[in-house]
Amino acid sequence: MDFNKSNFLAGLSWNNAQLSEQTSKEEISFTDIKLHNSVRIDFDNIDLHRWSFLGSDISRINFKDCTWVGVSGMKECYGRSKSTSMLYDELKEKWDYKPFRNKWLHIANIDPETEKKYKEVLSLYRKLRINYESKLQYQEAGAFYIGEMEMRRLLLLQNNKRKIISDFEYFFMWLYKFLSDYGENYLKILGRFTAMVVIFAIFFMFTGLHRVHDNLNHSKKTISYSLSLQPPSVENIKEMLLNFSRSLVYSFSVATIFLKNRQYTYKNESGYYLFILESCFGAITLPLLVLAMRRNFKRSTKETIYD
């Protein structure tokens, strides 16, 4: 079915019942359409997994209970969350989602035509995000925001005039995506932050920690372990768990701004480097965690007020 460059002089309301089963399996071109004056189009409960909207002003289309392309099980959608919705216009291109690696390995050349497609799909994602945000459907809007940011990330590598700066921006956008799906998934970054604290706590136990305040009634002034093939006794396991809890508190204090009056500190140079590394990771992840939680809270508040 082809609506390419169609002009709509009056509004249109369309639901899934008006589409035949055969039509729903074909690619439907809704590209470069023109909506005159205040004309709006309503799509109700339509499967849009094979609809193309390139060049169309979809900000004036009302999507109600529509189904978009899901990314579950799609390997070509590298790193995209399973709950994310995609545009068919992006999926059908089969773009490379690891362009940075391929660029430096000279596996693939940058295609100027691809840059144009990136911008067109970016525009679609932006308009869809605004469309759903205006209806307070933040979960759907968040999925399209991820698509918008993905297109921005891929576009950065097309900027040959600011190559070094663009590569750094690309890396930080990739990191933002890796940690929190561009701020849309606070549970993801919370999990990564928790894992970081636990992993560094284990490392600190092996590099060693020593007690700062002598007035504490601890049985040992130093926490230090080494790898051993000999199974520990029950008493040793209890002591190890107790020391792990102390190391965990220390690791948490390093990753955050809390607990500056620490009971323990690093014992040697290896511990010092771990301290610097975790402090840097904490300085990156903690603000992103706060921003992601704040965004989720504000959206939940708006949805509650307008329900």
Backbone as CSV, one residue per row, in Angstrom:
resi,resn,N_x,N_y,N_z,CA_x,CA_y,CA_z,C_x,C_y,C_z
1,MET,0.847,-1.184,0.000,0.000,0.000,0.000,0.888,1.241,0.000
2,ASP,0.595,2.173,-0.864,1.483,3.320,-1.063,0.708,4.630,-0.935
3,PHE,1.110,5.438,0.082,0.543,6.769,0.258,1.602,7.842,0.020
4,ASN,2.660,7.477,-0.649,3.788,8.393,-0.842,3.331,9.708,-1.497
5,LYS,3.698,10.839,-0.855,3.418,12.200,-1.342,1.925,12.488,-1.487
6,SER,1.132,11.832,-0.659,-0.311,12.097,-0.685,-0.623,13.409,0.029
7,ASN,-1.650,14.090,-0.418,-2.126,15.328,0.206,-3.455,15.053,0.898
8,PHE,-3.529,15.343,2.187,-4.755,15.121,2.957,-5.422,16.471,3.206
9,LEU,-6.590,16.656,2.610,-7.336,17.907,2.756,-8.313,17.846,3.917
10,ALA,-8.576,16.655,4.407,-9.506,16.478,5.529,-8.945,15.433,6.476
11,GLY,-9.465,15.412,7.680,-8.990,14.472,8.685,-9.306,13.028,8.319
12,LEU,-8.579,12.110,8.950,-8.749,10.690,8.665,-8.652,9.914,9.970
13,SER,-9.583,8.994,10.174,-9.547,8.112,11.338,-9.430,6.680,10.844
14,TRP,-8.410,5.974,11.344,-8.098,4.660,10.819,-7.878,3.707,11.973
15,ASN,-8.477,2.523,11.886,-8.220,1.517,12.902,-7.835,0.207,12.241
16,ASN,-7.403,-0.741,13.051,-6.847,-1.984,12.538,-7.879,-2.812,11.785
17,ALA,-9.143,-2.634,12.109,-10.193,-3.422,11.456,-10.319,-3.083,9.979
18,GLN,-9.821,-1.905,9.597,-9.939,-1.486,8.207,-8.794,-1.993,7.331
19,LEU,-7.852,-2.693,7.943,-6.719,-3.233,7.191,-6.870,-4.740,7.056
20,SER,-6.679,-5.233,5.864,-6.770,-6.671,5.643,-5.530,-7.360,6.222
21,GLU,-5.630,-8.648,6.457,-4.496,-9.408,7.007,-3.304,-9.375,6.067
22,GLN,-3.556,-9.438,4.765,-2.480,-9.409,3.786,-1.788,-8.046,3.779
23,THR,-2.599,-6.978,3.890,-2.041,-5.627,3.877,-1.123,-5.390,5.063
24,SER,-1.483,-5.955,6.239,-0.693,-5.742,7.445,0.686,-6.377,7.355
25,LYS,0.879,-7.321,6.399,2.173,-7.971,6.231,3.041,-7.274,5.187
26,GLU,2.466,-6.332,4.464,3.216,-5.621,3.429,3.801,-4.331,3.993
27,GLU,4.822,-3.816,3.291,5.362,-2.506,3.664,4.388,-1.432,3.199
28,ILE,4.028,-0.551,4.117,3.100,0.526,3.810,3.871,1.836,3.821
29,SER,3.873,2.507,2.692,4.620,3.755,2.561,3.713,4.939,2.872
30,PHE,3.984,5.569,4.018,3.260,6.762,4.430,4.250,7.935,4.437
31,THR,5.028,8.017,3.365,6.167,8.933,3.302,5.812,10.232,2.574
32,ASP,6.444,11.322,3.023,6.311,12.642,2.384,4.858,13.078,2.222
33,ILE,4.024,12.751,3.193,2.623,13.153,3.100,2.476,14.628,3.502
34,LYS,1.437,15.265,3.018,1.156,16.661,3.309,-0.214,16.761,3.993
35,LEU,-0.228,17.440,5.128,-1.478,17.666,5.844,-1.798,19.159,5.777
36,HIS,-2.896,19.506,5.148,-3.247,20.905,4.951,-3.853,21.510,6.217
37,ASN,-3.469,22.746,6.491,-4.012,23.537,7.595,-3.970,22.755,8.910
38,SER,-5.134,22.584,9.537,-5.171,21.925,10.849,-5.613,20.462,10.754
39,VAL,-5.435,19.858,9.612,-5.843,18.466,9.411,-5.036,17.549,10.327
40,ARG,-5.739,16.622,10.980,-5.092,15.623,11.829,-5.548,14.233,11.413
41,ILE,-4.685,13.248,11.686,-4.987,11.855,11.359,-4.949,11.040,12.643
42,ASP,-5.925,10.155,12.808,-5.993,9.289,13.988,-5.717,7.846,13.580
43,PHE,-4.729,7.241,14.230,-4.435,5.818,14.066,-4.819,5.124,15.373
44,ASP,-5.733,4.189,15.294,-6.228,3.519,16.492,-5.959,2.020,16.398
45,ASN,-5.104,1.540,17.320,-4.836,0.102,17.432,-4.334,-0.503,16.115
46,ILE,-3.341,0.140,15.522,-2.786,-0.329,14.247,-1.388,-0.885,14.472
47,ASP,-1.108,-1.998,13.833,0.232,-2.588,13.860,1.104,-1.845,12.851
48,LEU,2.077,-1.085,13.348,2.898,-0.225,12.490,4.299,-0.792,12.265
49,HIS,4.444,-2.101,12.440,5.796,-2.656,12.367,6.360,-2.681,10.942
50,ARG,5.519,-2.383,9.924,6.029,-2.302,8.544,5.570,-1.003,7.854
51,TRP,5.402,0.028,8.645,5.013,1.334,8.104,6.234,2.237,8.016
52,SER,6.363,2.925,6.897,7.452,3.885,6.701,6.873,5.296,6.724
53,PHE,7.493,6.182,7.549,6.993,7.550,7.705,8.014,8.606,7.289
54,LEU,9.038,8.240,6.564,10.103,9.183,6.211,9.539,10.422,5.510
55,GLY,9.964,11.589,5.977,9.568,12.839,5.336,8.187,13.341,5.698
56,SER,7.483,12.642,6.590,6.119,13.044,6.957,6.112,13.742,8.314
57,ASP,5.184,14.678,8.487,5.038,15.383,9.743,4.133,14.574,10.669
58,ILE,4.741,13.638,11.405,3.938,12.746,12.245,3.557,13.387,13.573
59,SER,3.966,14.647,13.791,3.545,15.339,15.011,2.049,15.622,14.981
60,ARG,1.440,15.568,13.814,0.004,15.825,13.672,-0.791,14.533,13.469
61,ILE,-0.159,13.418,13.797,-0.848,12.132,13.743,-1.045,11.645,15.175
62,ASN,-2.250,11.277,15.520,-2.559,10.777,16.859,-2.473,9.258,16.861
63,PHE,-1.494,8.722,17.579,-1.301,7.274,17.664,-1.918,6.781,18.977
64,LYS,-2.920,5.928,18.872,-3.582,5.400,20.055,-3.497,3.876,20.061
65,ASP,-2.828,3.347,21.078,-2.689,1.894,21.253,-2.086,1.234,20.013
66,CYS,-1.153,1.910,19.378,-0.503,1.347,18.191,0.715,0.512,18.581
67,THR,1.012,-0.469,17.761,2.132,-1.367,18.010,3.283,-1.025,17.078
68,TRP,4.465,-0.809,17.665,5.657,-0.506,16.872,6.578,-1.714,16.848
69,VAL,7.667,-1.601,16.150,8.628,-2.697,16.067,9.297,-2.865,17.423
70,GLY,9.286,-4.099,17.950,10.012,-4.394,19.177,11.392,-4.926,18.842
71,VAL,12.332,-4.805,19.783,13.715,-5.202,19.484,14.087,-6.518,20.143
72,SER,13.146,-7.160,20.801,13.466,-8.403,21.491,13.971,-9.465,20.508
73,GLY,15.165,-9.983,20.787,15.735,-11.041,19.954,16.387,-10.564,18.678
74,MET,16.469,-9.247,18.461,17.065,-8.724,17.232,18.533,-8.380,17.474
75,LYS,19.443,-9.175,16.981,20.863,-8.957,17.213,21.372,-7.698,16.520
76,GLU,20.722,-7.313,15.416,21.209,-6.152,14.682,20.971,-4.850,15.436
77,CYS,20.071,-4.882,16.418,19.792,-3.684,17.222,20.686,-3.714,18.447
78,TYR,21.976,-3.604,18.211,22.988,-3.780,19.240,22.754,-2.868,20.437
79,GLY,22.685,-3.467,21.633,22.609,-2.700,22.857,21.268,-2.069,23.156
80,ARG,20.268,-2.252,22.319,18.966,-1.623,22.550,18.177,-2.457,23.553
81,SER,17.518,-1.789,24.469,16.738,-2.474,25.488,15.578,-3.246,24.855
82,LYS,15.228,-4.384,25.452,14.154,-5.219,24.909,12.798,-4.511,24.936
83,SER,12.628,-3.575,25.856,11.348,-2.883,25.967,11.247,-1.691,25.018
84,THR,12.306,-1.445,24.256,12.334,-0.279,23.381,11.569,-0.533,22.090
85,SER,10.836,0.481,21.645,10.161,0.427,20.349,11.028,1.113,19.305
86,MET,10.934,0.629,18.088,11.733,1.164,16.998,10.850,1.526,15.819
87,LEU,11.412,2.316,14.938,10.743,2.626,13.675,11.182,1.625,12.608
88,TYR,10.241,1.251,11.786,10.560,0.369,10.665,11.583,1.024,9.737
89,ASP,11.541,2.363,9.642,12.479,3.093,8.789,13.922,2.901,9.255
90,GLU,14.117,2.676,10.535,15.460,2.393,11.039,15.826,0.934,10.841
91,LEU,14.902,0.058,11.176,15.193,-1.370,11.140,15.524,-1.863,9.737
92,LYS,14.784,-1.385,8.745,14.967,-1.912,7.388,16.318,-1.534,6.790
93,GLU,16.970,-0.490,7.349,18.269,-0.077,6.830,19.387,-1.019,7.241
94,LYS,19.170,-1.789,8.321,20.182,-2.731,8.836,21.513,-2.031,9.064
95,TRP,21.435,-0.927,9.809,22.636,-0.136,10.063,23.598,-0.857,10.990
96,ASP,24.836,-0.400,10.931,25.882,-0.935,11.792,25.818,-0.213,13.134
97,TYR,25.614,-0.963,14.216,25.509,-0.344,15.534,26.837,-0.368,16.290
98,LYS,27.914,-0.751,15.604,29.258,-0.658,16.181,30.160,0.127,15.229
99,PRO,29.719,1.312,14.816,30.478,2.039,13.791,31.822,2.552,14.284
100,PHE,31.941,2.822,15.576,33.192,3.372,16.104,34.321,2.354,15.958
101,ARG,34.020,1.115,16.331,35.024,0.056,16.189,35.387,-0.152,14.727
102,ASN,34.384,-0.236,13.877,34.626,-0.473,12.462,35.353,0.685,11.801
103,LYS,35.095,1.902,12.288,35.752,3.072,11.718,37.249,3.024,11.966
104,TRP,37.626,2.706,13.207,39.045,2.671,13.545,39.751,1.452,12.961
105,LEU,39.006,0.379,12.730,39.595,-0.809,12.113,39.518,-0.758,10.589
106,HIS,38.918,0.331,10.063,38.782,0.527,8.618,38.013,-0.620,7.958
107,ILE,37.010,-1.128,8.696,36.187,-2.195,8.137,35.148,-1.624,7.182
108,ALA,34.625,-0.450,7.532,33.560,0.141,6.711,33.822,1.626,6.519
109,ASN,33.479,2.133,5.369,33.609,3.560,5.089,32.302,4.277,5.416
110,ILE,32.419,5.552,5.737,31.243,6.358,6.038,30.551,6.751,4.742
111,ASP,29.261,6.483,4.674,28.489,6.745,3.471,27.685,8.037,3.657
112,PRO,27.892,9.056,2.818,27.138,10.317,2.953,25.625,10.117,2.864
113,GLU,25.201,9.137,2.076,23.771,8.875,1.948,23.196,8.365,3.275
114,THR,24.020,7.620,4.012,23.584,7.126,5.311,23.365,8.268,6.285
115,GLU,24.214,9.295,6.202,24.067,10.462,7.071,22.708,11.120,6.873
116,LYS,22.272,11.205,5.623,20.968,11.799,5.330,19.853,10.976,5.956
117,LYS,19.968,9.652,5.855,18.949,8.773,6.439,18.942,8.895,7.964
118,TYR,20.129,8.992,8.568,20.209,9.190,10.015,19.382,10.405,10.439
119,LYS,19.568,11.519,9.710,18.891,12.768,10.054,17.377,12.654,9.879
120,GLU,16.958,11.951,8.837,15.524,11.785,8.603,14.879,10.950,9.708
121,VAL,15.548,9.851,10.078,15.011,8.994,11.145,15.087,9.712,12.485
122,LEU,16.150,10.489,12.704,16.268,11.293,13.916,15.078,12.238,14.050
123,SER,14.706,12.892,12.966,13.570,13.805,12.975,12.277,13.071,13.316
124,LEU,12.102,11.871,12.781,10.911,11.080,13.084,10.844,10.728,14.564
125,TYR,11.965,10.279,15.112,11.991,9.910,16.527,11.690,11.123,17.412
126,ARG,12.252,12.286,17.053,12.019,13.486,17.849,10.535,13.858,17.851
127,LYS,9.913,13.812,16.673,8.494,14.165,16.577,7.610,13.149,17.298
128,LEU,7.989,11.881,17.229,7.228,10.861,17.954,7.348,11.061,19.461
129,ARG,8.555,11.385,19.919,8.752,11.630,21.352,7.865,12.785,21.827
130,ILE,7.880,13.876,21.080,7.065,15.042,21.432,5.577,14.687,21.388
131,ASN,5.211,13.902,20.389,3.816,13.474,20.228,3.331,12.726,21.470
132,TYR,4.107,11.754,21.926,3.693,10.942,23.075,3.837,11.706,24.382
133,GLU,4.844,12.588,24.486,4.994,13.387,25.706,3.805,14.325,25.900
134,SER,3.272,14.841,24.817,2.123,15.751,24.914,0.896,15.039,25.455
135,LYS,0.872,13.702,25.330,-0.253,12.917,25.856,0.108,12.245,27.178
136,LEU,1.283,12.620,27.738,1.770,12.091,29.016,1.999,10.579,28.969
137,GLN,2.258,10.055,27.782,2.591,8.641,27.654,4.117,8.523,27.651
138,TYR,4.672,8.619,28.869,6.119,8.771,29.002,6.895,7.482,28.721
139,GLN,6.277,6.343,28.950,6.975,5.091,28.661,7.238,4.964,27.172
140,GLU,6.218,5.243,26.360,6.388,5.198,24.908,7.317,6.322,24.431
141,ALA,7.156,7.505,25.024,8.015,8.636,24.655,9.475,8.324,24.960
142,GLY,9.721,7.644,26.093,11.088,7.284,26.462,11.723,6.334,25.464
143,ALA,10.923,5.398,24.946,11.450,4.466,23.943,11.896,5.205,22.688
144,PHE,11.124,6.203,22.274,11.486,6.960,21.075,12.607,7.957,21.355
145,TYR,12.726,8.383,22.613,13.868,9.227,22.985,15.173,8.449,22.848
146,ILE,15.143,7.167,23.213,16.321,6.317,23.042,16.685,6.219,21.565
147,GLY,15.669,6.044,20.704,15.924,6.008,19.265,16.499,7.320,18.767
148,GLU,15.982,8.438,19.274,16.485,9.760,18.893,17.962,9.910,19.277
149,MET,18.301,9.487,20.489,19.679,9.599,20.952,20.608,8.648,20.202
150,GLU,20.102,7.496,19.814,20.901,6.571,19.016,21.280,7.188,17.673
151,MET,20.330,7.862,17.055,20.619,8.519,15.788,21.621,9.664,15.979
152,ARG,21.499,10.393,17.084,22.466,11.453,17.383,23.863,10.868,17.565
153,ARG,23.928,9.732,18.260,25.220,9.083,18.508,25.869,8.639,17.199
154,LEU,25.089,8.026,16.330,25.641,7.545,15.066,26.029,8.712,14.157
155,LEU,25.298,9.826,14.259,25.603,11.000,13.443,26.926,11.651,13.823
156,LEU,27.346,11.479,15.069,28.590,12.112,15.520,29.784,11.660,14.696
157,LEU,29.762,10.422,14.243,30.895,9.905,13.479,30.905,10.400,12.045
158,GLN,29.868,11.128,11.651,29.838,11.672,10.297,30.508,13.040,10.224
159,ASN,30.873,13.599,11.382,31.448,14.939,11.427,32.969,14.855,11.279
160,ASN,33.448,14.989,10.049,34.883,14.900,9.790,35.624,16.188,10.113
161,LYS,34.892,17.316,10.255,35.538,18.590,10.549,35.957,18.661,12.017
162,ARG,35.214,18.006,12.889,35.531,17.993,14.312,35.746,16.551,14.751
163,LYS,36.637,15.857,14.063,36.777,14.419,14.220,37.097,14.015,15.660
164,ILE,38.129,14.622,16.261,38.553,14.217,17.597,37.466,14.522,18.621
165,ILE,36.895,15.733,18.551,35.828,16.118,19.486,34.617,15.211,19.319
166,SER,34.269,14.910,18.068,33.105,14.051,17.807,33.323,12.650,18.348
167,ASP,34.556,12.150,18.244,34.852,10.817,18.771,34.702,10.784,20.287
168,PHE,35.140,11.849,20.961,34.971,11.914,22.407,33.496,12.015,22.766
169,GLU,32.742,12.828,22.050,31.308,12.957,22.305,30.611,11.615,22.083
170,TYR,31.038,10.912,21.044,30.472,9.589,20.762,30.704,8.650,21.941
171,PHE,31.936,8.665,22.476,32.259,7.784,23.596,31.394,8.084,24.814
172,PHE,31.219,9.369,25.138,30.421,9.733,26.310,28.942,9.420,26.101
173,MET,28.464,9.548,24.868,27.074,9.164,24.598,26.911,7.657,24.716
174,TRP,27.917,6.919,24.245,27.871,5.453,24.398,27.863,5.093,25.872
175,LEU,28.667,5.775,26.687,28.719,5.512,28.121,27.375,5.835,28.771
176,TYR,26.771,6.942,28.363,25.454,7.347,28.875,24.407,6.278,28.551
177,LYS,24.496,5.738,27.351,23.586,4.673,26.941,23.852,3.395,27.738
178,PHE,25.115,3.030,27.898,25.501,1.807,28.599,25.036,1.833,30.049
179,LEU,25.145,2.997,30.683,24.830,3.095,32.101,23.330,3.196,32.372
180,SER,22.610,3.970,31.561,21.214,4.238,31.938,20.247,4.354,30.768
181,ASP,20.626,3.867,29.578,19.753,4.039,28.407,19.373,5.507,28.223
182,TYR,20.375,6.354,28.257,20.191,7.803,28.086,19.286,8.405,29.157
183,GLY,19.397,7.895,30.383,18.617,8.430,31.484,17.210,7.892,31.593
184,GLU,16.834,6.949,30.734,15.476,6.413,30.740,15.305,5.223,31.671
185,ASN,16.387,4.642,32.134,16.298,3.414,32.925,17.113,3.572,34.208
186,TYR,16.473,4.059,35.271,17.206,4.270,36.522,17.553,2.946,37.206
187,LEU,16.763,1.897,36.963,17.077,0.598,37.555,18.363,0.024,36.969
188,LYS,18.610,0.296,35.696,19.825,-0.198,35.050,21.061,0.427,35.670
189,ILE,21.050,1.751,35.847,22.224,2.408,36.413,22.338,2.121,37.913
190,LEU,21.215,1.923,38.593,21.265,1.540,40.004,21.931,0.173,40.157
191,GLY,21.587,-0.746,39.252,22.214,-2.065,39.282,23.698,-1.995,39.003
192,ARG,24.095,-1.160,38.040,25.519,-1.032,37.708,26.285,-0.350,38.842
193,PHE,25.665,0.636,39.491,26.305,1.306,40.612,26.492,0.334,41.775
194,THR,25.473,-0.472,42.067,25.565,-1.458,43.146,26.639,-2.492,42.849
195,ALA,26.671,-2.973,41.608,27.695,-3.949,41.218,29.093,-3.361,41.362
196,MET,29.250,-2.092,41.000,30.547,-1.433,41.126,31.002,-1.394,42.575
197,VAL,30.097,-1.020,43.487,30.440,-0.936,44.906,30.852,-2.302,45.441
198,VAL,30.121,-3.351,45.079,30.417,-4.701,45.554,31.758,-5.186,45.003
199,ILE,32.004,-4.993,43.707,33.250,-5.455,43.093,34.464,-4.761,43.704
200,PHE,34.375,-3.446,43.896,35.498,-2.724,44.495,35.687,-3.121,45.959
201,ALA,34.609,-3.449,46.655,34.723,-3.910,48.037,35.547,-5.197,48.104
202,ILE,35.312,-6.097,47.157,36.087,-7.346,47.100,37.551,-7.049,46.788
203,PHE,37.783,-6.151,45.839,39.161,-5.793,45.505,39.888,-5.180,46.695
204,PHE,39.197,-4.320,47.445,39.818,-3.679,48.607,40.200,-4.706,49.670
205,MET,39.425,-5.787,49.776,39.750,-6.825,50.746,41.068,-7.507,50.404
206,PHE,41.368,-7.606,49.113,42.608,-8.273,48.705,43.800,-7.318,48.659
207,THR,43.566,-6.056,48.336,44.676,-5.095,48.369,44.971,-4.655,49.795
208,GLY,43.963,-4.738,50.665,44.175,-4.456,52.077,43.611,-3.120,52.521
209,LEU,43.006,-3.135,53.713,42.510,-1.923,54.371,43.037,-1.923,55.799
210,HIS,43.389,-0.760,56.306,43.776,-0.703,57.718,42.937,0.335,58.447
211,ARG,42.754,0.101,59.747,41.872,0.904,60.552,42.482,2.276,60.827
212,VAL,41.632,3.291,60.768,42.108,4.657,60.985,42.031,5.032,62.457
213,HIS,40.909,4.683,63.124,40.684,5.074,64.517,40.997,3.896,65.438
214,ASP,41.927,4.090,66.332,42.351,3.008,67.230,41.369,2.762,68.364
215,ASN,40.419,3.693,68.583,39.499,3.537,69.707,38.331,2.608,69.398
216,LEU,38.314,2.059,68.185,37.253,1.118,67.828,37.582,-0.271,68.362
217,ASN,36.568,-0.952,68.839,36.782,-2.275,69.422,36.688,-3.361,68.357
218,HIS,37.599,-3.309,67.422,37.647,-4.344,66.379,38.745,-5.334,66.728
219,SER,38.526,-6.553,66.356,39.519,-7.584,66.664,40.785,-7.428,65.825
220,LYS,40.652,-6.825,64.658,41.815,-6.667,63.776,41.896,-5.228,63.303
221,LYS,43.120,-4.726,63.238,43.342,-3.386,62.731,43.473,-3.372,61.214
222,THR,43.694,-4.538,60.614,43.928,-4.626,59.178,43.023,-5.677,58.555
223,ILE,42.472,-5.347,57.389,41.716,-6.306,56.589,42.549,-6.631,55.365
224,SER,42.955,-7.870,55.235,43.790,-8.261,54.098,43.627,-9.746,53.844
225,TYR,43.342,-10.091,52.593,43.152,-11.483,52.212,43.974,-11.802,50.975
226,SER,44.238,-13.077,50.792,44.924,-13.550,49.587,44.209,-14.795,49.091
227,LEU,44.360,-15.093,47.817,43.712,-16.261,47.236,44.304,-17.539,47.814
228,SER,43.422,-18.484,48.154,43.867,-19.747,48.729,42.945,-20.860,48.271
229,LEU,43.533,-22.028,48.009,42.752,-23.197,47.601,42.227,-23.970,48.799
230,GLN,42.695,-23.637,49.984,42.260,-24.334,51.189,40.901,-23.808,51.638
231,PRO,39.934,-24.698,51.870,38.592,-24.243,52.287,38.644,-23.599,53.669
232,PRO,37.957,-22.466,53.846,37.992,-21.778,55.133,37.100,-22.467,56.162
233,SER,37.422,-22.260,57.424,36.606,-22.802,58.510,35.375,-21.925,58.705
234,VAL,34.456,-22.412,59.541,33.232,-21.662,59.803,33.555,-20.322,60.434
235,GLU,34.509,-20.305,61.374,34.897,-19.070,62.039,35.511,-18.092,61.051
236,ASN,36.315,-18.625,60.136,36.935,-17.760,59.129,35.893,-17.161,58.183
237,ILE,34.864,-17.946,57.875,33.800,-17.449,56.997,33.053,-16.311,57.679
238,LYS,32.762,-16.490,58.983,32.074,-15.435,59.730,32.899,-14.147,59.746
239,GLU,34.203,-14.315,60.003,35.085,-13.145,60.049,35.200,-12.495,58.665
240,MET,35.231,-13.348,57.628,35.326,-12.839,56.263,34.087,-12.028,55.896
241,LEU,32.907,-12.509,56.275,31.669,-11.785,55.986,31.623,-10.462,56.739
242,LEU,32.111,-10.481,57.986,32.146,-9.248,58.768,33.089,-8.231,58.127
243,ASN,34.253,-8.702,57.701,35.211,-7.807,57.053,34.719,-7.334,55.685
244,PHE,33.960,-8.201,55.010,33.385,-7.788,53.726,32.385,-6.661,53.938
245,SER,31.578,-6.737,54.995,30.630,-5.662,55.282,31.362,-4.353,55.555
246,ARG,32.516,-4.410,56.248,33.307,-3.207,56.501,33.904,-2.664,55.207
247,SER,34.373,-3.584,54.381,34.931,-3.176,53.091,33.852,-2.596,52.190
248,LEU,32.626,-3.139,52.303,31.504,-2.654,51.498,31.142,-1.224,51.895
249,VAL,31.138,-0.959,53.196,30.857,0.398,53.676,31.938,1.360,53.169
250,TYR,33.192,0.921,53.217,34.286,1.765,52.734,34.145,2.023,51.231
251,SER,33.825,0.970,50.465,33.670,1.107,49.020,32.534,2.072,48.692
252,PHE,31.431,1.971,49.435,30.298,2.874,49.222,30.689,4.322,49.527
253,SER,31.478,4.518,50.568,31.898,5.873,50.924,32.826,6.472,49.877
254,VAL,33.611,5.614,49.225,34.507,6.093,48.163,33.701,6.492,46.931
255,ALA,32.664,5.721,46.621,31.861,5.975,45.414,30.902,7.137,45.574
256,THR,30.679,7.578,46.817,29.727,8.668,47.064,30.395,9.768,47.877
257,ILE,29.613,10.786,48.202,30.121,11.896,49.001,29.864,11.671,50.486
258,PHE,29.327,10.499,50.836,28.951,10.238,52.219,30.104,9.597,52.993
259,LEU,29.945,9.603,54.309,30.872,8.910,55.208,32.327,9.305,54.973
260,LYS,32.594,10.591,55.044,33.956,11.059,54.845,34.875,10.669,56.008
261,ASN,34.296,10.560,57.226,35.083,10.106,58.371,35.120,8.581,58.368
262,ARG,35.935,8.050,57.501,35.956,6.602,57.282,36.722,5.902,58.404
263,GLN,36.241,4.705,58.763,36.912,3.908,59.784,38.140,3.199,59.229
264,TYR,38.133,2.967,57.896,39.256,2.287,57.258,39.769,3.134,56.088
265,THR,40.964,2.845,55.667,41.520,3.473,54.475,42.392,2.453,53.755
266,TYR,42.779,2.761,52.524,43.576,1.812,51.736,44.946,1.630,52.381
267,LYS,45.512,0.445,52.125,46.736,0.042,52.827,48.002,0.288,52.026
268,ASN,47.894,0.236,50.695,49.102,0.307,49.866,48.811,1.053,48.566
269,GLU,49.780,1.040,47.664,49.651,1.779,46.406,48.545,1.210,45.530
270,SER,48.402,-0.113,45.517,47.325,-0.731,44.726,45.957,-0.262,45.215
271,GLY,45.801,-0.183,46.535,44.562,0.317,47.089,44.316,1.771,46.742
272,TYR,45.409,2.545,46.673,45.287,3.961,46.298,44.741,4.094,44.874
273,TYR,45.262,3.279,43.961,44.781,3.339,42.571,43.333,2.886,42.472
274,LEU,42.954,1.890,43.264,41.552,1.468,43.298,40.664,2.597,43.826
275,PHE,41.166,3.307,44.841,40.442,4.438,45.411,40.184,5.509,44.350
276,ILE,41.208,5.855,43.583,41.067,6.868,42.531,40.092,6.395,41.461
277,LEU,40.220,5.120,41.067,39.373,4.581,40.003,37.908,4.560,40.409
278,GLU,37.620,4.093,41.605,36.225,4.041,42.043,35.663,5.443,42.250
279,SER,36.496,6.362,42.727,36.037,7.746,42.893,35.611,8.336,41.553
280,CYS,36.391,8.050,40.506,36.046,8.543,39.162,34.756,7.910,38.660
281,PHE,34.644,6.590,38.825,33.426,5.909,38.397,32.215,6.433,39.164
282,GLY,32.387,6.655,40.462,31.293,7.172,41.274,30.875,8.568,40.865
283,ALA,31.873,9.390,40.499,31.574,10.759,40.076,30.778,10.784,38.778
284,ILE,30.881,9.713,37.993,30.125,9.622,36.736,28.747,9.012,36.969
285,THR,28.708,7.893,37.667,27.460,7.133,37.783,26.462,7.757,38.758
286,LEU,26.946,8.309,39.875,26.015,8.823,40.880,25.163,9.979,40.369
287,PRO,25.738,11.000,39.703,24.873,12.069,39.158,23.884,11.556,38.115
288,LEU,24.327,10.595,37.280,23.415,10.040,36.278,22.286,9.266,36.944
289,LEU,22.592,8.581,38.043,21.554,7.867,38.788,20.533,8.846,39.362
290,VAL,21.014,9.938,39.944,20.114,10.939,40.517,19.237,11.561,39.429
291,LEU,19.833,11.885,38.278,19.071,12.482,37.179,18.010,11.521,36.650
292,ALA,18.381,10.236,36.501,17.424,9.248,35.991,16.262,9.054,36.959
293,MET,16.552,9.014,38.265,15.497,8.847,39.259,14.620,10.095,39.319
294,ARG,15.233,11.265,39.184,14.471,12.516,39.199,13.535,12.583,37.994
295,ARG,14.032,12.169,36.818,13.195,12.170,35.622,12.011,11.226,35.795
296,ASN,12.268,10.032,36.323,11.193,9.063,36.523,10.173,9.579,37.533
297,PHE,10.646,10.229,38.611,9.744,10.751,39.638,8.871,11.866,39.076
298,LYS,9.443,12.789,38.310,8.675,13.887,37.736,7.610,13.377,36.786
299,ARG,7.959,12.375,35.980,6.975,11.816,35.057,5.845,11.125,35.812
300,SER,6.192,10.364,36.837,5.173,9.670,37.628,4.245,10.661,38.297
301,THR,4.810,11.773,38.762,4.003,12.806,39.407,3.017,13.425,38.424
302,LYS,3.487,13.726,37.212,2.604,14.313,36.197,1.486,13.363,35.817
303,GLU,1.834,12.076,35.657,0.828,11.084,35.283,-0.227,10.961,36.376
304,THR,0.196,11.046,37.657,-0.736,10.925,38.776,-1.676,12.134,38.842
305,ILE,-1.126,13.318,38.582,-1.922,14.548,38.659,-2.999,14.571,37.582
306,TYR,-2.634,14.105,36.355,-3.573,14.228,35.233,-4.436,12.983,35.037
307,ASP,-4.236,11.959,35.857,-5.090,10.763,35.744,-6.515,11.087,36.195
